Amino acid sequence: MQKDMTAFRTRVALGIAALVGVQLAATFGLRSEQWVHPTLLFWIVVVAASLCVVTSVVLIGIARRNNQAELGLVGSFYAAISTMAVVHGLTTPGLLYADNTATAASVFWGVPVATVAMAPSVLRSTALGRRLSDRWLAWTVGSYLGVLALCGVMLADPNLVPVPAMGSATATIACAGFAAISIALGWRHVRLAEVAQRPGPLVITFGFTLIACSVLVFLSGPMFAPHFWLAHAVDIFGVFLATIGGVVVYLREGSTRRVLAPIVAVDAHAALEVGLSPVVHAFVADLEAKDELTRDHVIRSGALAVDVALKLGLDAADVRRAGLVGLLHDVGKITIPDEILTKPGRLTDDEFAVMKTHTTAGCEMLAAAPGLEDLAHLVESHHERLDGGGYPNRLAGDDIPLVARIVSACDAFDAITVSRHYRDGRPADVAHEILREHAGSQWDPRVVDALIELTSDPGFIVGTPTALDGVGHGDTAHGGTALDNTAYAPIGCDCVPALTGADG
């Protein structure tokens, strides 16, 4: 799997390098001839950029209606860079304006200005980024008003905003940096494509790459050379990929969640949700049909497992597995009798022995579920302990798969901190104390450290909505496994007996 991921990234990197290489070759190899057509430039840029502004605003409107922050922030980036491009067209020398700096400045400063507009997404992993994302619409409106103000200044005084000369050392250094920023914004989506196991996010990757290519026009003059026209073409097409294309697909399909989510997903939770099979949705829907606490627990555990896996620097395949196992780790509890699952007090030894069978039952269910076979042993191992005292196979140390160790700790944290029908949830710092106390014997110390660091962040709140919250909602069909009429019951964490009621 790791080999496949490496090959996938290599192919994408080669594609990016090829696009950049073509633009660089044109920039330094096609300078002798000039195609001076200012009127053509004016109309091409003004019309195309204006259309991109409109489609970007439509994307923001769709995001507002569906409360999709990431879609709105992607729309903000392209709205900003497209509005700056309109100024570029309007100030074309020889038509409405004489020679001026605004023609070049509007393009030169486009990427940094658009990056500011997308700042909440760029800073998403920080507490500030999460706070800004919660208020993404206000940020989007405010940042776009700032872009309009800047554009108004350039149109009022087209020589006010400075810009380095094409081909100068300053332009070379700045453009290399701006191109790198744009490529980096797009490269994030390569990993999301891996997590989602769908190519949709690569549309964003190559859209940003094409914008990076257009910036390289400043590495060499003069205006109206072939490389100058090529830069405009790739810029327009790059914006087209993420705006016009997205709107056309939306209008044809009528569903941004189903169609645009693979394109605009910019976090691992969203990427995982996009790639979930109907079987996974059906399992989670079955849990919700019996008891909402059950379903909410696995959703939170899955989201937290993804975050911990990312914190530990695991590859995309293991990040995906961690999320899936978090969502499915307690599915075997459908085989446990109601009187044991719903018991409000501590379980007897015999009852606890029955409870422990949910790990092997879950393993058998996933082994029989199409596409989930490779997760079966991970689900079976989520109650093993590092010291060998867990169940069902008394595995110890590194014999326990790392993904199972991640889910085990996340399962425990959620069980301790969230209220159940038999007790109130404990504060996060209490959960941290318990995890630290048993790190090395029950839980992996490295996993515990990562989990505590994540959940100690001031911006972390137990139960904060994620892109996984919609998993299984409205889905009533079984996932193709041999499910009988056995009732589901609230999931708990039988890995911390001193704190649980009926869960052991």
N, C-alpha and C positions, 0 to 999 in steps of 0.2 A: 504493500500500500504506500509506504514512504517513497519507494522508487517511482511509483506512478505519479505521486504528488510532485516529486522533483522534476519528472519529465514534463508534467503539465506546466509548472512554473517556468521551466526552461523554454517551452514553446511560446508562452505568452511573452516572456522577456525578449525572445528573438523577434516576435512580431512588433513589439515596441521599438526595439533597436532598428528594425527595418524601416519603420515609418520615420524615425528620427534621422536615419542614415539618408533616406531619399531627400528629406528637406535640407540636410546639410550639404549633400552633393549638389542640389539645385542652387543653394545659397552661394556656394563658392565656385560652382562650375558654370552657372548661367547668368553671368553679369554683363557680358559685352553688349548684348542686344537689349533695347528698351522698347516696350510696347506702350507708348504714351497715349492713354485714352481716359482722361480724367472724368469725362461725362459718363462713360461706361462704369468706371469705378464708383462714381457717385450713386448711380441707380442700383447697381448690384448690391453694394454694401448697405445702403439705406433701406432698400426693400427687404433684403434677406435678414438684416439685423432687426428691423422692426417686427418682422414675422416671428423671429426668435424671442423677442421681448414679449409679444402677445402669448406665444405658447408657454413661455416660462411663467407668466402670470397665471395662465390657465392651470398649470401644474400646481402652483401655490394655492389657487382656489380649490382644486381637488383635494389637496393635502389638508386644507382647513376644514372642508366638509367631512373628511374621513379621519380627522385628527391624526394625521401622519406627519410627524415632525421631520423625519428624515427626507421624505419626498419634498416637503416645503423648503428645506434648507438646500437641497440640490437645485430646486427651482430658483432659489435666491442667488446661487452662484451664477447660473446661466442668465438670469435676468440682469444681474449687475454687469457681466461681461458683454452681454448683447447691447445694453444701453450705452455703454462706453463705445461700442462699435458703431452705433448710430451717429455719435459725435464724430467718429473717424470719417464716416461717409459724408456728413454734412459739411465738414471743414475741408473737403478735398480742394486743394489750391486751384484757382482758375475759374471757379464757379461762383459760389456764394461768398467765398473768402479768398483773399490773396494768400501768398505764402505765409505759413504760420506753424507754430509748434504743436497746436492741439491735434492736428492730424496724426502725428506720431505719438504724442503723449497719451492719447486716449487708448491706443493699443498697448503701449509700453506699460502703463499702469493698470491695465485691465485685470491681469491675474492676481496681483496683490489686493486690489480693491474687492474682487469677487471672493477671494479667500477670507477676507474680513466678514463678508456677508454670510459665509458658510461657517464662521468660527464655532458656533455651538456644536456642530458635527465634528469639526477638527479636534475640539477639546472635550469630546464626549466622555473620555475615560477619567476626567477630572471632576471634582465636586462643582467647580464653576461651570464646566461644560454641561453637566446634568441640570444645574439650575437654569442655565440659559435655554437648554432644550425644552424644559418645562414651559418656558415663555417664548417659544420659537416664533410664534406669529408676531408678537410685539417686536422681537429682534428683527424679523424679516422686514416688517414695515419700516422700522426705524433705520435699518441699514440701507434700504432702498431709497428712502427719502434723502439719506446722505449721498448716495450715488447720484440721484437727480440734482442735488445741489452742486456737486462737483461738476457734473456735465453742464449745468447752467452757467457756472463760472467760466468753463472753457469756451462755451459758445459766446458769452458776453465779452470775454477778453481772450482770444485764441492764442495769445502769446504769453499768458500768465504762468501756466503750469510748465515747469522745465522738463526737458527730455534730453538725454545724451545723444550725440551724433551717432548715426548708424555706422557700425564698424569700429567705434572707439573702444578703448580698454574698459571704460565704465559701462558701456552698453553690453560688452561681451560678458563681463562678470555678472551684471544684473540679470541679463537674459538667461544665462546659464542657471542662475539661482531660481528665477521665475519658472523656467521650464522644469527644473527639478521638483519644485513645489507641485506643479500641475501633475507631473508623472507620479509623484508620491501620493497625491490625493486619489489618483486612479488605481495605483497599485494595491491599495487597501482592499479593493474589491476582488482582487485575484484570490486572496485567502477566503473571502466570503463566498466566492464561486465554488471553492473547494468544500467549505462547510455545507453549503446548500446542495452540492453535487448537481448544480445546474449552471449553464454558461451565461445566464442573464446578466449577472453583475459585470461581466466583461464588457458589456456595452458602455458602461460608465468608464471602465479602465481605458478603453481606446478612445472614448470621447475626450477625456482629459489629455490623453497622449497627443491627439490631433491639435488641441489647443496649445500644448507645449511646443509642438512643431511650428505653429504659426508665430510664436514669440521669437523663434530663431531668426526671423527675417531681419532683426536688428544687428545680427552679426556681420552683415555686409550690405553695402549700398549697391546700386542706387535704387530710388523708387522706380516703379514701372518696369523693372527687369523681370524676366520669367519667374525667378524665385519669389518675387514680391506678389505676383498673381497667384502662384501656388500656395503661398502662406494664407492668402484670403480664402482660397478654396477649402483648404483643410480646416481652417477656423470655422467656417460656415458649416461644413459637414460635421465637425465635432460637436457643435451646439445642436445640430439637427438630430444626432443620435439620441441625445438625452431629453430633448424637448419636443420637437415636431413628431419624431417617431413615437415617443411616449404618448402624446395626445392622440395621434391617429389610432394607436392600439387601444387606448382607453375608449375612444368613441366607437370603435368596432366591437369591443368586447364588453364595455360597460362595467368593468370591475377593476379598480386600481389594486385592490388587495391581491387578486389572483394574477393579474397580468403585469402590473408595474412593480410589485414587491420584489421579484428577482432582479429587477433593473436598479432599483434605488436602495436596496438593503445596504446599510452601512454599519451594522453591528452584527455580532455573531448570533445573537438571539434571533434577529430577523432572518438571517441566512439559514439558520437551522430550521426555523418554522416553515420557510418557503420550501425546503427540501423534504419535509416529512411526508411519508407515504400514507395512503388512506388507512392502512392497517394500524399505524400508530394513532392516528386521529380516532379510529374506532375504539381502540383500547381505552384511551383517555375519556372518550364519550361514555363508554360503559361505566367507568369509575364515577363520572359526574352524575349519571342517571341514578346511581344508588345513593351517593352521598357527596355533596359538594366539597366537604372538608377533605375527602380523599383526593379528589381531582386537584384541588388547590395546592395540596401538599406536594404532589408530584410535579406540578408546574413550577413551584418555587424551587424545589430540589433540582430540577433540570436546569433552570436558569442559573442558579448558583453554581452548579457543577461546571457549566460552560465558562463562567467567570473565573473559577479557580483553575480550570485547565488552561485558560488563556494566561492567567497570572504566572503559572508554572512554565509557560513557554512551550506547551505541547504543540505538535503539528496539527494541521486542520483536521486530519482524519480522527485523531484522538479527541480533539475538541468536540467534534460531532458525536463521537461515541459516548463521551461523558454526558452530553446533553440528552441523548437518547436513553441511556441507562438511567439517568435521573428521572426521566419521564415514565419509565417502565419498571423501575426497580421493585415496586410492591404489587405488580400485577398478579402475582401468585396468591395473593390474599383472597382472591375470589373463591378459593377452595376451602377456606377456613369457615367453620360453622359460625352463624351469627352470634350465638350465645358466648362465644369466646372473643370474637372481634369487637363486640359492643359491650363487653363486660366493663363496668365503671371502676372496679377495684383491681387489685393485683391478681395475677393469674396463679393458679396452683402449678405445681411441677408438671402434672399431666397436661394441663391446658397449655403451658408454655411449650411443651414438647410438640403439641399440635401446631402452635403458632409458628414454630421454627420451620415447619415444612413449607412455608410460603416461598422460601428461596428455591428449593428444588422444583416446586410446582411452577414458579415463574420461569425457571430455566426450561422446563419441558414445553411450556406454552410458546415461548419465543423460538425454541428449536423447531416448532411446527408451523411458525408464522412465516410466510413468504417475505424474504428480504431482511429478516431480523435474526437469522440463525447465528450469525457471528456475535450477537450480543448475549446469547443465552448464558454462557459461562460467566460473563461479567455480572449479570443480574444474580446468578447463583452465589456469587462471591461477595456480595455487598455487606454481609454480616460476619465475614471473617475478621480475625484480629491479628495484629502483628506478632503477638506472643503465642499464637497457635490455639488460643482458647475460644475462637469463634465457631461458627457453624456455616454450612453443613459438613465441610470436609476438613476442618481444623488445619487449614492452610496457615502458613506463617511467613513473615518477612516478605521478600521479593517474590515468593510464590503466589502472592495475592496480586492480581493485575492492578496497575496503577489507577486505571479508570475506576475500578471497584473501590479502591481506597479513597478516591476523591468523593464518590457518591456516598460512601459510608459516613464521612465527616459532614457532608452537606445535609444528609438525611438527619443526622443527630442534631445539628444546629437548628434546623427548621422545627424538629420535634420539641426542642427545649424552649424555643422563643415564641411559638405560636400557641394560642389558647385552644384547648380542646374541651369536650363536654364534661370531662372529669377533673380539669385543673386549668388554672390561668397560665398563660405563657410567661416565661421568665425574661428578664432583661438580657440584652446581648452580652453584657459583661459577665453575667452568670454562666452563660453558655461558653464564653471564652475560658473561664476558669476551669470548667469541666473538661473542655477539650485539651487544655494545657496539662491538666492533672493526669490524663490518660494518654497523652501523646507518647509514643514509643512502645506502649503496651497494647493499646486498643487501636489508635489511629496513627497514621503516618505523620511524623513531626513536620516534615516539609509541607504536607498538605494542610496541616493545622495552622502553620505559620501563614501560609498564603490566604487561607480562609479568614483568619483573624484580622489580617491586614486589610482585606477587602471589606469586611463587615465592621471594622473600626472607623472607616471613612465617615466623616460627618454627614456626607451626602447619602449614605446607605440607610435605607429604612426597610425593615422587614415587610414584605408584601408589596413593594413598589411595582407598579405595572411594567411588564416587559412585552416584547413582541410574541412571547409564547402564550400569553393569556388567552388567546383565541383558540388554542389547540383543543380539538374535540367538541367545541361548542356547536350545537345544532346537528351533530352527527349521531344518529341513533342506530346505524347498522353495525353489526359485529364485524370484526376485522378478518374473518375467514378462518379463525381458529376454532377448536372444538370447545366452545363455551356452552355450559349448561345453564340451568336456571338458578345456580347458586347465587345468593345475594352478596353484594359488596358491603363493606363497612368502613368506618373511618380509619385511615392510615395513621399509625403512630410510629414511634421508633422504639422497637424492642431491644435496641442496643444500649439503652441507658435505663435499666430496670428500676433504679431508685427513683426515677422521675416520672415514670409512666403508670397508667392505670391498666386498662384492659390490654394494652399493647405489650405488656410483659415487664 
